[in-house]
Amino acid sequence: MSPSQKASAISIPFRTAIEDERASPASAGRILLVDDVLDNRIVLGRRLQRRGYEIVEADCGEAALEILARESFDLVLLDVMMPGISGLAVVSEIRKTKTSQQLPVIMVTAKSLTDDVVEALQYGADDYITKPVDFEVAHARIVVQVSRKRAADAMEQRVRERTAALSEATTTITREVEQKRQSTLRAEFLSRHDSLTKLMNRAAFLEAATAVSDAHAAGGSPYDILFLDLDRFKVINDTFGHAVGDLALRGLAERLQAIISPKDALARFGGDEFLVLHPCGPGDEPTATLAERIIRKLTEPLVVDNHEVAVGVSIGIAAPAGMHEPAETTIGHADIAMYRAKKDGGDRFRLFDPELAEATRRRVELERDLRVALKSGQFNIVYQPVVELKDHTISGFEALLRWNHPKRGAISPAEFIPIAEETGVIVQIGEWVLRQACATAMTWPNDAKVAVNLSAIQFERSSVVAIVMSALAASGLAPQRLELEITESLILLSAPQTLDALRQLRKLGVRIVMDDFGTGYSSLSYLRDFEFDKIKVDQSFIRSLPTDEGTRAIVASIAKLAHTLGVATTAEGVETEEQLQHVRTNGIGLVQGFFFGKPISATEIEGVFDALDGAGYPAGFPVSF
């Protein structure tokens, strides 16, 4: 090493008069600070000087070993990642001549991975701290190591002065202290890391994010938080079991570790959620680019225990809104943006903006109000007629849920039903709708049927078969008059017990209807695998019938297939006479839509039946069939 290199490797301890006043009268310890980044040495060195430590600097591993060859220290603070000789190589060289008692070493690493920590401890390091450095935590660990060093020095002196008879007892005490220290380190590691993935846990991540946030407030580099939530992970647990799900989480965590940079912090936030703290200063990878790489990598199939599984991922990205925004707030904003990405279909990322916060606030309020709406009598049911074209009679009605909010007025089912499903409130609401609809249908003449929609959540979290049987028994409604409408997604994502429940219901005599038929990619396979009593052609097809030749061909094929299988067909959303003519031409027997009538209350239905004329349709209904 040249004289100029030596000069750059060793920094004369820097102190101002004010700092000398703050320092303790006696040195708290002599520390060699080794880091190739000058800013890191300045920031940490000054703060340690204020606590009374004498600091000597080295900017590389070579310089550190040269200094250690001629000077004595109470502690070495050693960066892991350095050009030239790495921190691991330096600690290995130190341990060739000095034990932990003679010279403790604390490793400093910027990684969220655990491999460097484990390897450093194996090479002989005594402790570790992570970047961004939480100074109070770092100082506490330094105090422990320096105290141990000085205690060890004092003990050595006493041992030399004592007789050989005390040697064995002293060795035993030292071994017990070391075992206790190692046990403490292991316990501390587990308290800050997820036991399954070995990533940082929620508490450790929040601590790291808070440190970066504080540095940002002091003029440091900006940063972003990425909130990751796995899509379709529940299917893995339901299909292959939680053991395979845990293995999949480990594999996905390893993929994430391989994607992020050493400067990023990665944590498992809980369940199938992960957090990434990503610096976004000059020279750093754009956060959007990182998010795109994460999506591409995590959506690749993964082989776990001889099973090929695949998941998606929704990512929310948020940056601090101001210099002093708490890290917890930024994490919350990233969570909000993630929810938007998931709502938009998943396998994408979304950036946080204040409008998302307002939408989330409204959603939280609706979720809160939804939990009391049923008890408060805010729900009501309306019924839309289903007309039999062959004889112009009313075949039945579909029960539709409405929410009249005391402050917001009528709230669209498209807004509150997803919230009810996510929170599980749909189980209680769905049972109430079923019982009310069955009781109301008993007041109708001519054995008119009532159709009730069922959610996948009701199958997952309640005994649907028992509830349906109870509702039928309480109302006296014949099972043949009850139609249960399910969507293709329920069949697609359901567990085997869901299909078993549907078969039991059909065996009771209840009619099973596939709603929104044709919107999924595998509707035809379901018609083959399960005996539906009816399919309802989605209104998106009916709407395009008059203008789109391709749609007309699809509807004709659906009607022909249903006829071949002996399955009844209902056309949803018929609003014009022209649409009706096309439906009639294709031989679809049942029709539903505003052309025949909007949904009406239970009390209004009685008037509809009273108004039926000799032709079989109520007065006021269209007559030009």
C-alpha positions, 0 to 999 in steps of 0.5 A: 500500500502506497503512502497516499493510500495509507493516508486515505485509509486512516482518518485522524479522529475528528472532533470540534470543541463542542463535541469534546465538551459533550464527550465523557472525561474518560474514553468509553472505548477505542473503536476501529470503524471500517466502511468504504462509504465516507458518509457512513463513517462520518455519520456513525463516527460522530455520533459515537464520539459524542458518546465518548468513544475514540474513533479510528477509521479505515476505508477498506479491509486492507487498511483495517488489517494494517492498523490492527497489526500495530494498534489496539482497540476495544471493538471493530465495527466492520462493514460486510460488503466492501471492495477488495478484502470483504468484511468476512475475510477481515474477521476471519484474519482477526480470529487467527490471532485474537479471540472474541474476548481480546477483540470483539467484532460487530458486523454491519450489513445493508442486506435483509438476507440472513445468510451474511449474518449466519456466515459472519457469526460462523467466521467469528463475529460477535454481533451484527447491526443492519443498515439503515442503522438504528443508532440506539440499538447499535450503541446498546450492542457496542456497549455490551461488546466493549463491556465484555472486552474490558471485563474479559481484560480484567478477568485475564489479569485476575486469572494471571494473579490467581492460583492454578486452582481457580483456572478450571472454575474460571473457564467454566464461568466463561463458557457459560457466559458465552453459551448465554450470549449465543442463546441471547443472539439466537432468541433476538434473531428469532424475535426480529425475523419470520420463522417460516421465510427467515425474512424480517418480520413486521416489527423489524421492518417498521424499525428499519423503515422508521430509521430510513424515514428519520434519515429522509427527514434529515435530508437523506435519500428518498424511498418508496414502500412496496406492499405485495399481496399474493393473488390466488394463494388460497387456492394452493392451501385449499387444493394441496394443503397448508404444508405445500402452501408453506413451502410455496411461501418459502420459494416465493420469498427466495425469489423475492430475495434474488430480485431485490438489491442489497440496499433494499429491505424485505419483510414478510408482513403476515400471511401472504403479504410482503413489504419492500423498502426501496431507496429511489435516489440518483442511480437507484432502479426506478420503483416501477421497474422493480415492481414489474420485475417482481410481477414477472418473476413471481407469476412464473410457475413454481414446483413445490413437493412435485406440484406445479403451482402458480400465483399472482401478485398485486403491488401497491407503491407509496412514497412519503407525502412529506419529509416528516411522514411516519413510516407507518403512514407510508406503509398504510398508503402502499396497502391502499394502492395494493388494494386498488391493484387487486381490485383492478384484476391483480398481477399489476401495480398501482401508485398511491394517490389521495383519491385512493385514500378517499375511496378507502375511507368510504369503503371502511365506512361502508364496511362499518355500516354494513355490519349493522345494516341487517339488524337495523332493517336497512335491507329490502328485497325487490323481485324482477319477473321472469317471463315464459315466452311460449304462453306469456306467463310469469314463470317466477321472480329473481330476488334482488337485494337492495340497501337503503343507507340512512345517510347515503341513500340507495347504494349499488349492490355492485359496491356493497356486495364485494365488501360483504363478501370480503368481510364475511357479512354476506353469510348472514345477509345471504341467509336472511335473503334466502329465508325472506324470499322463500316466505314471500314466494309462498304468497304467490299463486301458480307455483311461481318460482323464486331465484336467489343468488348464492355467494362462494363465501356462503359455501366456504363459511356456512352449511348451505345445505342445512340453511336451505333445508331450514328455510324451506321447512320454515316457509313451507315452500316446495324445493322445486320452486326454489332456484339457486343461482351461482356464478361460474367463478364459484365453480372455478374456485370452489373446493370439492365440498362445494360441488357436493353441496350443490349435488345434495341441493339438487337431490332435494329438488332445488333447481341449480342455475348457472348465472352469467353464462358465457362470460368465463372460459370454461362454461361448456366444461361445467355444463358437461361435468355438472347437471344444471337445471338452467343457464342464464345467458349474460346480458352482455350478449343480449345487448349486442344481439341486434348489432353483432353477427358474432354475438348472434352466432354465440347465442344461437350455439348456447341455445342449441347446446342447452336444448340438446342437454335438456337445460332451460335457458333464460335471456338476461337484460332484455330491454328492447323489442328488437332484442326480444325478437332475436331471443325468440328466434333462437328458441330461448324460452325464458326472458328477464329484463326491463322490457318486461318490468323493473324489479318491484317490491313484494307487496307490488307482486300481488297486484301483478298477479291480480292484473293478469289477463286472459293472454297470461301477461299482466296489464301494462306489460308489452304485448307484441311478443 
